[in-house]
Amino acid sequence: MTDNINHPEHYNRGVETTDYINSWCMDFVEGNIIKYVTRYKYKHGVEDLKKAKWYLENLIAREENNDEEQ
C-alpha cells in the first residue's frame, strides 16, 4: 500500500527527496527548489516549475546580497 503522507511516490524514485535534501544540508529555499523540480511531472506540472523558479530567483538574490556584503 502506498503511503501518500510519509513516503509519497513522487518523492521516492531511487532516493527519497527529503533524504537527498538533508544529505546536502540544504535550507528551506534550497530544498524547495529540489522538491518542486523533482515532483513537477507527477504533481502540478508547470505550476511546480514556476514555484521552483521563484525559489531559485530568491536564492540567487540572497547569494548576490551575500556577495555584496563580503
mmCIF file of the N, C-alpha and C atoms, coordinates in Angstrom:
data_MODEL
# 
_entry.id   MODEL 
# 
loop_
_atom_site.group_PDB 
_atom_site.id 
_atom_site.type_symbol 
_atom_site.label_atom_id 
_atom_site.label_alt_id 
_atom_site.label_comp_id 
_atom_site.label_asym_id 
_atom_site.label_entity_id 
_atom_site.label_seq_id 
_atom_site.pdbx_PDB_ins_code 
_atom_site.Cartn_x 
_atom_site.Cartn_y 
_atom_site.Cartn_z 
_atom_site.occupancy 
_atom_site.B_iso_or_equiv 
_atom_site.pdbx_formal_charge 
_atom_site.auth_seq_id 
_atom_site.auth_comp_id 
_atom_site.auth_asym_id 
_atom_site.auth_atom_id 
_atom_site.pdbx_PDB_model_num 
ATOM 1   N N  . MET A 1 1  ? 0.833  -1.182 0.000   1.00 0.00 ? 1  MET A N  1 
ATOM 2   C CA . MET A 1 1  ? 0.000  0.000  0.000   1.00 0.00 ? 1  MET A CA 1 
ATOM 3   C C  . MET A 1 1  ? 0.880  1.248  0.000   1.00 0.00 ? 1  MET A C  1 
ATOM 4   N N  . THR A 1 2  ? 0.557  2.229  -0.820  1.00 0.00 ? 2  THR A N  1 
ATOM 5   C CA . THR A 1 2  ? 1.298  3.472  -0.914  1.00 0.00 ? 2  THR A CA 1 
ATOM 6   C C  . THR A 1 2  ? 0.983  4.364  0.274   1.00 0.00 ? 2  THR A C  1 
ATOM 7   N N  . ASP A 1 3  ? 2.026  4.946  0.868   1.00 0.00 ? 3  ASP A N  1 
ATOM 8   C CA . ASP A 1 3  ? 1.868  5.875  1.978   1.00 0.00 ? 3  ASP A CA 1 
ATOM 9   C C  . ASP A 1 3  ? 2.044  7.290  1.439   1.00 0.00 ? 3  ASP A C  1 
ATOM 10  N N  . ASN A 1 4  ? 0.934  7.936  1.078   1.00 0.00 ? 4  ASN A N  1 
ATOM 11  C CA . ASN A 1 4  ? 0.986  9.260  0.463   1.00 0.00 ? 4  ASN A CA 1 
ATOM 12  C C  . ASN A 1 4  ? 1.358  10.371 1.434   1.00 0.00 ? 4  ASN A C  1 
ATOM 13  N N  . ILE A 1 5  ? 1.382  10.088 2.724   1.00 0.00 ? 5  ILE A N  1 
ATOM 14  C CA . ILE A 1 5  ? 1.756  11.097 3.712   1.00 0.00 ? 5  ILE A CA 1 
ATOM 15  C C  . ILE A 1 5  ? 3.257  11.048 3.992   1.00 0.00 ? 5  ILE A C  1 
ATOM 16  N N  . ASN A 1 6  ? 3.769  9.899  4.352   1.00 0.00 ? 6  ASN A N  1 
ATOM 17  C CA . ASN A 1 6  ? 5.164  9.786  4.777   1.00 0.00 ? 6  ASN A CA 1 
ATOM 18  C C  . ASN A 1 6  ? 6.135  9.450  3.648   1.00 0.00 ? 6  ASN A C  1 
ATOM 19  N N  . HIS A 1 7  ? 5.675  8.762  2.640   1.00 0.00 ? 7  HIS A N  1 
ATOM 20  C CA . HIS A 1 7  ? 6.556  8.338  1.544   1.00 0.00 ? 7  HIS A CA 1 
ATOM 21  C C  . HIS A 1 7  ? 5.806  8.381  0.216   1.00 0.00 ? 7  HIS A C  1 
ATOM 22  N N  . PRO A 1 8  ? 5.395  9.590  -0.229  1.00 0.00 ? 8  PRO A N  1 
ATOM 23  C CA . PRO A 1 8  ? 4.655  9.653  -1.496  1.00 0.00 ? 8  PRO A CA 1 
ATOM 24  C C  . PRO A 1 8  ? 5.520  9.222  -2.673  1.00 0.00 ? 8  PRO A C  1 
ATOM 25  N N  . GLU A 1 9  ? 4.907  8.565  -3.614  1.00 0.00 ? 9  GLU A N  1 
ATOM 26  C CA . GLU A 1 9  ? 5.628  8.012  -4.757  1.00 0.00 ? 9  GLU A CA 1 
ATOM 27  C C  . GLU A 1 9  ? 6.409  9.079  -5.521  1.00 0.00 ? 9  GLU A C  1 
ATOM 28  N N  . HIS A 1 10 ? 5.836  10.295 -5.651  1.00 0.00 ? 10 HIS A N  1 
ATOM 29  C CA . HIS A 1 10 ? 6.501  11.343 -6.427  1.00 0.00 ? 10 HIS A CA 1 
ATOM 30  C C  . HIS A 1 10 ? 7.740  11.891 -5.724  1.00 0.00 ? 10 HIS A C  1 
ATOM 31  N N  . TYR A 1 11 ? 8.008  11.502 -4.479  1.00 0.00 ? 11 TYR A N  1 
ATOM 32  C CA . TYR A 1 11 ? 9.232  11.906 -3.779  1.00 0.00 ? 11 TYR A CA 1 
ATOM 33  C C  . TYR A 1 11 ? 10.190 10.732 -3.585  1.00 0.00 ? 11 TYR A C  1 
ATOM 34  N N  . ASN A 1 12 ? 9.879  9.592  -4.138  1.00 0.00 ? 12 ASN A N  1 
ATOM 35  C CA . ASN A 1 12 ? 10.679 8.399  -3.845  1.00 0.00 ? 12 ASN A CA 1 
ATOM 36  C C  . ASN A 1 12 ? 10.965 7.620  -5.127  1.00 0.00 ? 12 ASN A C  1 
ATOM 37  N N  . ARG A 1 13 ? 11.865 8.137  -5.904  1.00 0.00 ? 13 ARG A N  1 
ATOM 38  C CA . ARG A 1 13 ? 12.288 7.480  -7.144  1.00 0.00 ? 13 ARG A CA 1 
ATOM 39  C C  . ARG A 1 13 ? 13.784 7.220  -7.029  1.00 0.00 ? 13 ARG A C  1 
ATOM 40  N N  . GLY A 1 14 ? 14.154 6.107  -6.468  1.00 0.00 ? 14 GLY A N  1 
ATOM 41  C CA . GLY A 1 14 ? 15.564 5.793  -6.262  1.00 0.00 ? 14 GLY A CA 1 
ATOM 42  C C  . GLY A 1 14 ? 16.038 6.229  -4.892  1.00 0.00 ? 14 GLY A C  1 
ATOM 43  N N  . VAL A 1 15 ? 15.916 7.511  -4.597  1.00 0.00 ? 15 VAL A N  1 
ATOM 44  C CA . VAL A 1 15 ? 16.235 8.046  -3.273  1.00 0.00 ? 15 VAL A CA 1 
ATOM 45  C C  . VAL A 1 15 ? 15.124 9.025  -2.903  1.00 0.00 ? 15 VAL A C  1 
ATOM 46  N N  . GLU A 1 16 ? 14.701 8.990  -1.662  1.00 0.00 ? 16 GLU A N  1 
ATOM 47  C CA . GLU A 1 16 ? 13.632 9.889  -1.244  1.00 0.00 ? 16 GLU A CA 1 
ATOM 48  C C  . GLU A 1 16 ? 14.150 11.327 -1.233  1.00 0.00 ? 16 GLU A C  1 
ATOM 49  N N  . THR A 1 17 ? 13.354 12.231 -1.759  1.00 0.00 ? 17 THR A N  1 
ATOM 50  C CA . THR A 1 17 ? 13.766 13.625 -1.929  1.00 0.00 ? 17 THR A CA 1 
ATOM 51  C C  . THR A 1 17 ? 14.216 14.251 -0.616  1.00 0.00 ? 17 THR A C  1 
ATOM 52  N N  . THR A 1 18 ? 13.495 14.011 0.462   1.00 0.00 ? 18 THR A N  1 
ATOM 53  C CA . THR A 1 18 ? 13.891 14.603 1.745   1.00 0.00 ? 18 THR A CA 1 
ATOM 54  C C  . THR A 1 18 ? 15.242 14.073 2.217   1.00 0.00 ? 18 THR A C  1 
ATOM 55  N N  . ASP A 1 19 ? 15.532 12.812 1.941   1.00 0.00 ? 19 ASP A N  1 
ATOM 56  C CA . ASP A 1 19 ? 16.847 12.255 2.297   1.00 0.00 ? 19 ASP A CA 1 
ATOM 57  C C  . ASP A 1 19 ? 17.948 12.945 1.510   1.00 0.00 ? 19 ASP A C  1 
ATOM 58  N N  . TYR A 1 20 ? 17.710 13.175 0.229   1.00 0.00 ? 20 TYR A N  1 
ATOM 59  C CA . TYR A 1 20 ? 18.692 13.872 -0.619  1.00 0.00 ? 20 TYR A CA 1 
ATOM 60  C C  . TYR A 1 20 ? 18.923 15.289 -0.102  1.00 0.00 ? 20 TYR A C  1 
ATOM 61  N N  . ILE A 1 21 ? 17.842 16.020 0.156   1.00 0.00 ? 21 ILE A N  1 
ATOM 62  C CA . ILE A 1 21 ? 17.946 17.399 0.650   1.00 0.00 ? 21 ILE A CA 1 
ATOM 63  C C  . ILE A 1 21 ? 18.719 17.436 1.960   1.00 0.00 ? 21 ILE A C  1 
ATOM 64  N N  . ASN A 1 22 ? 18.386 16.547 2.883   1.00 0.00 ? 22 ASN A N  1 
ATOM 65  C CA . ASN A 1 22 ? 19.082 16.510 4.171   1.00 0.00 ? 22 ASN A CA 1 
ATOM 66  C C  . ASN A 1 22 ? 20.542 16.106 4.030   1.00 0.00 ? 22 ASN A C  1 
ATOM 67  N N  . SER A 1 23 ? 20.843 15.201 3.114   1.00 0.00 ? 23 SER A N  1 
ATOM 68  C CA . SER A 1 23 ? 22.234 14.757 2.954   1.00 0.00 ? 23 SER A CA 1 
ATOM 69  C C  . SER A 1 23 ? 23.142 15.885 2.474   1.00 0.00 ? 23 SER A C  1 
ATOM 70  N N  . TRP A 1 24 ? 22.569 16.876 1.805   1.00 0.00 ? 24 TRP A N  1 
ATOM 71  C CA . TRP A 1 24 ? 23.327 18.044 1.333   1.00 0.00 ? 24 TRP A CA 1 
ATOM 72  C C  . TRP A 1 24 ? 23.167 19.245 2.261   1.00 0.00 ? 24 TRP A C  1 
ATOM 73  N N  . CYS A 1 25 ? 22.506 19.049 3.408   1.00 0.00 ? 25 CYS A N  1 
ATOM 74  C CA . CYS A 1 25 ? 22.304 20.116 4.410   1.00 0.00 ? 25 CYS A CA 1 
ATOM 75  C C  . CYS A 1 25 ? 21.699 21.376 3.779   1.00 0.00 ? 25 CYS A C  1 
ATOM 76  N N  . MET A 1 26 ? 20.695 21.179 2.956   1.00 0.00 ? 26 MET A N  1 
ATOM 77  C CA . MET A 1 26 ? 20.034 22.305 2.296   1.00 0.00 ? 26 MET A CA 1 
ATOM 78  C C  . MET A 1 26 ? 19.064 22.977 3.247   1.00 0.00 ? 26 MET A C  1 
ATOM 79  N N  . ASP A 1 27 ? 18.922 24.291 3.083   1.00 0.00 ? 27 ASP A N  1 
ATOM 80  C CA . ASP A 1 27 ? 17.940 25.019 3.868   1.00 0.00 ? 27 ASP A CA 1 
ATOM 81  C C  . ASP A 1 27 ? 16.582 24.961 3.158   1.00 0.00 ? 27 ASP A C  1 
ATOM 82  N N  . PHE A 1 28 ? 15.606 25.693 3.709   1.00 0.00 ? 28 PHE A N  1 
ATOM 83  C CA . PHE A 1 28 ? 14.242 25.661 3.199   1.00 0.00 ? 28 PHE A CA 1 
ATOM 84  C C  . PHE A 1 28 ? 14.154 26.064 1.722   1.00 0.00 ? 28 PHE A C  1 
ATOM 85  N N  . VAL A 1 29 ? 14.799 27.152 1.369   1.00 0.00 ? 29 VAL A N  1 
ATOM 86  C CA . VAL A 1 29 ? 14.742 27.651 -0.009  1.00 0.00 ? 29 VAL A CA 1 
ATOM 87  C C  . VAL A 1 29 ? 15.381 26.641 -0.964  1.00 0.00 ? 29 VAL A C  1 
ATOM 88  N N  . GLU A 1 30 ? 16.566 26.178 -0.633  1.00 0.00 ? 30 GLU A N  1 
ATOM 89  C CA . GLU A 1 30 ? 17.268 25.211 -1.493  1.00 0.00 ? 30 GLU A CA 1 
ATOM 90  C C  . GLU A 1 30 ? 16.466 23.916 -1.618  1.00 0.00 ? 30 GLU A C  1 
ATOM 91  N N  . GLY A 1 31 ? 15.929 23.452 -0.509  1.00 0.00 ? 31 GLY A N  1 
ATOM 92  C CA . GLY A 1 31 ? 15.150 22.221 -0.517  1.00 0.00 ? 31 GLY A CA 1 
ATOM 93  C C  . GLY A 1 31 ? 13.894 22.334 -1.362  1.00 0.00 ? 31 GLY A C  1 
ATOM 94  N N  . ASN A 1 32 ? 13.243 23.494 -1.332  1.00 0.00 ? 32 ASN A N  1 
ATOM 95  C CA . ASN A 1 32 ? 12.042 23.662 -2.140  1.00 0.00 ? 32 ASN A CA 1 
ATOM 96  C C  . ASN A 1 32 ? 12.352 23.655 -3.630  1.00 0.00 ? 32 ASN A C  1 
ATOM 97  N N  . ILE A 1 33 ? 13.497 24.173 -4.018  1.00 0.00 ? 33 ILE A N  1 
ATOM 98  C CA . ILE A 1 33 ? 13.892 24.096 -5.435  1.00 0.00 ? 33 ILE A CA 1 
ATOM 99  C C  . ILE A 1 33 ? 13.958 22.641 -5.866  1.00 0.00 ? 33 ILE A C  1 
ATOM 100 N N  . ILE A 1 34 ? 14.649 21.837 -5.082  1.00 0.00 ? 34 ILE A N  1 
ATOM 101 C CA . ILE A 1 34 ? 14.785 20.407 -5.397  1.00 0.00 ? 34 ILE A CA 1 
ATOM 102 C C  . ILE A 1 34 ? 13.418 19.727 -5.378  1.00 0.00 ? 34 ILE A C  1 
ATOM 103 N N  . LYS A 1 35 ? 12.619 20.024 -4.355  1.00 0.00 ? 35 LYS A N  1 
ATOM 104 C CA . LYS A 1 35 ? 11.304 19.398 -4.216  1.00 0.00 ? 35 LYS A CA 1 
ATOM 105 C C  . LYS A 1 35 ? 10.424 19.666 -5.438  1.00 0.00 ? 35 LYS A C  1 
ATOM 106 N N  . TYR A 1 36 ? 10.320 20.930 -5.827  1.00 0.00 ? 36 TYR A N  1 
ATOM 107 C CA . TYR A 1 36 ? 9.420  21.259 -6.934  1.00 0.00 ? 36 TYR A CA 1 
ATOM 108 C C  . TYR A 1 36 ? 9.916  20.730 -8.275  1.00 0.00 ? 36 TYR A C  1 
ATOM 109 N N  . VAL A 1 37 ? 11.216 20.755 -8.497  1.00 0.00 ? 37 VAL A N  1 
ATOM 110 C CA . VAL A 1 37 ? 11.747 20.214 -9.752  1.00 0.00 ? 37 VAL A CA 1 
ATOM 111 C C  . VAL A 1 37 ? 11.569 18.699 -9.795  1.00 0.00 ? 37 VAL A C  1 
ATOM 112 N N  . THR A 1 38 ? 11.760 18.058 -8.650  1.00 0.00 ? 38 THR A N  1 
ATOM 113 C CA . THR A 1 38 ? 11.645 16.598 -8.590  1.00 0.00 ? 38 THR A CA 1 
ATOM 114 C C  . THR A 1 38 ? 10.230 16.116 -8.862  1.00 0.00 ? 38 THR A C  1 
ATOM 115 N N  . ARG A 1 39 ? 9.241  16.830 -8.381  1.00 0.00 ? 39 ARG A N  1 
ATOM 116 C CA . ARG A 1 39 ? 7.876  16.314 -8.458  1.00 0.00 ? 39 ARG A CA 1 
ATOM 117 C C  . ARG A 1 39 ? 7.037  16.849 -9.608  1.00 0.00 ? 39 ARG A C  1 
ATOM 118 N N  . TYR A 1 40 ? 7.529  17.829 -10.371 1.00 0.00 ? 40 TYR A N  1 
ATOM 119 C CA . TYR A 1 40 ? 6.649  18.527 -11.325 1.00 0.00 ? 40 TYR A CA 1 
ATOM 120 C C  . TYR A 1 40 ? 5.954  17.600 -12.311 1.00 0.00 ? 40 TYR A C  1 
ATOM 121 N N  . LYS A 1 41 ? 6.611  16.544 -12.745 1.00 0.00 ? 41 LYS A N  1 
ATOM 122 C CA . LYS A 1 41 ? 5.993  15.619 -13.713 1.00 0.00 ? 41 LYS A CA 1 
ATOM 123 C C  . LYS A 1 41 ? 4.861  14.807 -13.092 1.00 0.00 ? 41 LYS A C  1 
ATOM 124 N N  . TYR A 1 42 ? 4.883  14.663 -11.771 1.00 0.00 ? 42 TYR A N  1 
ATOM 125 C CA . TYR A 1 42 ? 3.948  13.773 -11.087 1.00 0.00 ? 42 TYR A CA 1 
ATOM 126 C C  . TYR A 1 42 ? 2.868  14.512 -10.305 1.00 0.00 ? 42 TYR A C  1 
ATOM 127 N N  . LYS A 1 43 ? 3.006  15.839 -10.167 1.00 0.00 ? 43 LYS A N  1 
ATOM 128 C CA . LYS A 1 43 ? 2.024  16.585 -9.372  1.00 0.00 ? 43 LYS A CA 1 
ATOM 129 C C  . LYS A 1 43 ? 1.391  17.705 -10.186 1.00 0.00 ? 43 LYS A C  1 
ATOM 130 N N  . HIS A 1 44 ? 2.006  18.877 -10.206 1.00 0.00 ? 44 HIS A N  1 
ATOM 131 C CA . HIS A 1 44 ? 1.339  20.047 -10.764 1.00 0.00 ? 44 HIS A CA 1 
ATOM 132 C C  . HIS A 1 44 ? 2.015  20.639 -11.990 1.00 0.00 ? 44 HIS A C  1 
ATOM 133 N N  . GLY A 1 45 ? 2.858  19.885 -12.673 1.00 0.00 ? 45 GLY A N  1 
ATOM 134 C CA . GLY A 1 45 ? 3.439  20.306 -13.942 1.00 0.00 ? 45 GLY A CA 1 
ATOM 135 C C  . GLY A 1 45 ? 4.121  21.663 -13.889 1.00 0.00 ? 45 GLY A C  1 
ATOM 136 N N  . VAL A 1 46 ? 3.778  22.517 -14.830 1.00 0.00 ? 46 VAL A N  1 
ATOM 137 C CA . VAL A 1 46 ? 4.425  23.823 -14.982 1.00 0.00 ? 46 VAL A CA 1 
ATOM 138 C C  . VAL A 1 46 ? 4.266  24.668 -13.716 1.00 0.00 ? 46 VAL A C  1 
ATOM 139 N N  . GLU A 1 47 ? 3.174  24.516 -13.013 1.00 0.00 ? 47 GLU A N  1 
ATOM 140 C CA . GLU A 1 47 ? 2.983  25.272 -11.765 1.00 0.00 ? 47 GLU A CA 1 
ATOM 141 C C  . GLU A 1 47 ? 4.130  24.999 -10.791 1.00 0.00 ? 47 GLU A C  1 
ATOM 142 N N  . ASP A 1 48 ? 4.530  23.737 -10.654 1.00 0.00 ? 48 ASP A N  1 
ATOM 143 C CA . ASP A 1 48 ? 5.649  23.404 -9.773  1.00 0.00 ? 48 ASP A CA 1 
ATOM 144 C C  . ASP A 1 48 ? 6.965  23.965 -10.314 1.00 0.00 ? 48 ASP A C  1 
ATOM 145 N N  . LEU A 1 49 ? 7.142  23.973 -11.617 1.00 0.00 ? 49 LEU A N  1 
ATOM 146 C CA . LEU A 1 49 ? 8.353  24.564 -12.189 1.00 0.00 ? 49 LEU A CA 1 
ATOM 147 C C  . LEU A 1 49 ? 8.405  26.066 -11.918 1.00 0.00 ? 49 LEU A C  1 
ATOM 148 N N  . LYS A 1 50 ? 7.267  26.727 -11.965 1.00 0.00 ? 50 LYS A N  1 
ATOM 149 C CA . LYS A 1 50 ? 7.228  28.155 -11.658 1.00 0.00 ? 50 LYS A CA 1 
ATOM 150 C C  . LYS A 1 50 ? 7.551  28.405 -10.188 1.00 0.00 ? 50 LYS A C  1 
ATOM 151 N N  . LYS A 1 51 ? 7.096  27.518 -9.323  1.00 0.00 ? 51 LYS A N  1 
ATOM 152 C CA . LYS A 1 51 ? 7.439  27.641 -7.906  1.00 0.00 ? 51 LYS A CA 1 
ATOM 153 C C  . LYS A 1 51 ? 8.940  27.444 -7.708  1.00 0.00 ? 51 LYS A C  1 
ATOM 154 N N  . ALA A 1 52 ? 9.512  26.452 -8.388  1.00 0.00 ? 52 ALA A N  1 
ATOM 155 C CA . ALA A 1 52 ? 10.951 26.229 -8.301  1.00 0.00 ? 52 ALA A CA 1 
ATOM 156 C C  . ALA A 1 52 ? 11.714 27.451 -8.798  1.00 0.00 ? 52 ALA A C  1 
ATOM 157 N N  . LYS A 1 53 ? 11.230 28.054 -9.860  1.00 0.00 ? 53 LYS A N  1 
ATOM 158 C CA . LYS A 1 53 ? 11.855 29.264 -10.415 1.00 0.00 ? 53 LYS A CA 1 
ATOM 159 C C  . LYS A 1 53 ? 11.802 30.398 -9.400  1.00 0.00 ? 53 LYS A C  1 
ATOM 160 N N  . TRP A 1 54 ? 10.669 30.562 -8.731  1.00 0.00 ? 54 TRP A N  1 
ATOM 161 C CA . TRP A 1 54 ? 10.537 31.609 -7.721  1.00 0.00 ? 54 TRP A CA 1 
ATOM 162 C C  . TRP A 1 54 ? 11.566 31.411 -6.611  1.00 0.00 ? 54 TRP A C  1 
ATOM 163 N N  . TYR A 1 55 ? 11.681 30.176 -6.132  1.00 0.00 ? 55 TYR A N  1 
ATOM 164 C CA . TYR A 1 55 ? 12.658 29.889 -5.074  1.00 0.00 ? 55 TYR A CA 1 
ATOM 165 C C  . TYR A 1 55 ? 14.088 30.053 -5.580  1.00 0.00 ? 55 TYR A C  1 
ATOM 166 N N  . LEU A 1 56 ? 14.356 29.675 -6.817  1.00 0.00 ? 56 LEU A N  1 
ATOM 167 C CA . LEU A 1 56 ? 15.692 29.835 -7.376  1.00 0.00 ? 56 LEU A CA 1 
ATOM 168 C C  . LEU A 1 56 ? 16.049 31.314 -7.503  1.00 0.00 ? 56 LEU A C  1 
ATOM 169 N N  . GLU A 1 57 ? 15.109 32.124 -7.957  1.00 0.00 ? 57 GLU A N  1 
ATOM 170 C CA . GLU A 1 57 ? 15.356 33.565 -8.042  1.00 0.00 ? 57 GLU A CA 1 
ATOM 171 C C  . GLU A 1 57 ? 15.595 34.157 -6.658  1.00 0.00 ? 57 GLU A C  1 
ATOM 172 N N  . ASN A 1 58 ? 14.872 33.667 -5.659  1.00 0.00 ? 58 ASN A N  1 
ATOM 173 C CA . ASN A 1 58 ? 15.067 34.087 -4.280  1.00 0.00 ? 58 ASN A CA 1 
ATOM 174 C C  . ASN A 1 58 ? 16.470 33.722 -3.801  1.00 0.00 ? 58 ASN A C  1 
ATOM 175 N N  . LEU A 1 59 ? 16.907 32.511 -4.104  1.00 0.00 ? 59 LEU A N  1 
ATOM 176 C CA . LEU A 1 59 ? 18.243 32.052 -3.715  1.00 0.00 ? 59 LEU A CA 1 
ATOM 177 C C  . LEU A 1 59 ? 19.326 32.877 -4.402  1.00 0.00 ? 59 LEU A C  1 
ATOM 178 N N  . ILE A 1 60 ? 19.155 33.157 -5.681  1.00 0.00 ? 60 ILE A N  1 
ATOM 179 C CA . ILE A 1 60 ? 20.128 33.969 -6.417  1.00 0.00 ? 60 ILE A CA 1 
ATOM 180 C C  . ILE A 1 60 ? 20.232 35.354 -5.793  1.00 0.00 ? 60 ILE A C  1 
ATOM 181 N N  . ALA A 1 61 ? 19.102 35.976 -5.493  1.00 0.00 ? 61 ALA A N  1 
ATOM 182 C CA . ALA A 1 61 ? 19.110 37.308 -4.873  1.00 0.00 ? 61 ALA A CA 1 
ATOM 183 C C  . ALA A 1 61 ? 19.813 37.261 -3.515  1.00 0.00 ? 61 ALA A C  1 
ATOM 184 N N  . ARG A 1 62 ? 19.521 36.236 -2.740  1.00 0.00 ? 62 ARG A N  1 
ATOM 185 C CA . ARG A 1 62 ? 20.159 36.088 -1.429  1.00 0.00 ? 62 ARG A CA 1 
ATOM 186 C C  . ARG A 1 62 ? 21.668 35.963 -1.564  1.00 0.00 ? 62 ARG A C  1 
ATOM 187 N N  . GLU A 1 63 ? 22.115 35.140 -2.500  1.00 0.00 ? 63 GLU A N  1 
ATOM 188 C CA . GLU A 1 63 ? 23.553 34.936 -2.683  1.00 0.00 ? 63 GLU A CA 1 
ATOM 189 C C  . GLU A 1 63 ? 24.232 36.184 -3.236  1.00 0.00 ? 63 GLU A C  1 
ATOM 190 N N  . GLU A 1 64 ? 23.555 36.904 -4.121  1.00 0.00 ? 64 GLU A N  1 
ATOM 191 C CA . GLU A 1 64 ? 24.117 38.158 -4.629  1.00 0.00 ? 64 GLU A CA 1 
ATOM 192 C C  . GLU A 1 64 ? 24.255 39.177 -3.499  1.00 0.00 ? 64 GLU A C  1 
ATOM 193 N N  . ASN A 1 65 ? 23.272 39.229 -2.616  1.00 0.00 ? 65 ASN A N  1 
ATOM 194 C CA . ASN A 1 65 ? 23.351 40.118 -1.447  1.00 0.00 ? 65 ASN A CA 1 
ATOM 195 C C  . ASN A 1 65 ? 24.494 39.715 -0.526  1.00 0.00 ? 65 ASN A C  1 
ATOM 196 N N  . ASN A 1 66 ? 24.679 38.406 -0.344  1.00 0.00 ? 66 ASN A N  1 
ATOM 197 C CA . ASN A 1 66 ? 25.789 37.931 0.489   1.00 0.00 ? 66 ASN A CA 1 
ATOM 198 C C  . ASN A 1 66 ? 27.122 38.318 -0.118  1.00 0.00 ? 66 ASN A C  1 
ATOM 199 N N  . ASP A 1 67 ? 27.247 38.235 -1.445  1.00 0.00 ? 67 ASP A N  1 
ATOM 200 C CA . ASP A 1 67 ? 28.483 38.605 -2.121  1.00 0.00 ? 67 ASP A CA 1 
ATOM 201 C C  . ASP A 1 67 ? 28.788 40.098 -1.943  1.00 0.00 ? 67 ASP A C  1 
ATOM 202 N N  . GLU A 1 68 ? 27.743 40.923 -1.980  1.00 0.00 ? 68 GLU A N  1 
ATOM 203 C CA . GLU A 1 68 ? 27.913 42.365 -1.834  1.00 0.00 ? 68 GLU A CA 1 
ATOM 204 C C  . GLU A 1 68 ? 28.336 42.728 -0.411  1.00 0.00 ? 68 GLU A C  1 
ATOM 205 N N  . GLU A 1 69 ? 27.887 41.948 0.569   1.00 0.00 ? 69 GLU A N  1 
ATOM 206 C CA . GLU A 1 69 ? 28.215 42.233 1.969   1.00 0.00 ? 69 GLU A CA 1 
ATOM 207 C C  . GLU A 1 69 ? 29.628 41.831 2.319   1.00 0.00 ? 69 GLU A C  1 
ATOM 208 N N  . GLN A 1 70 ? 30.232 40.976 1.543   1.00 0.00 ? 70 GLN A N  1 
ATOM 209 C CA . GLN A 1 70 ? 31.585 40.490 1.862   1.00 0.00 ? 70 GLN A CA 1 
ATOM 210 C C  . GLN A 1 70 ? 32.655 41.370 1.325   1.00 0.00 ? 70 GLN A C  1 
# 
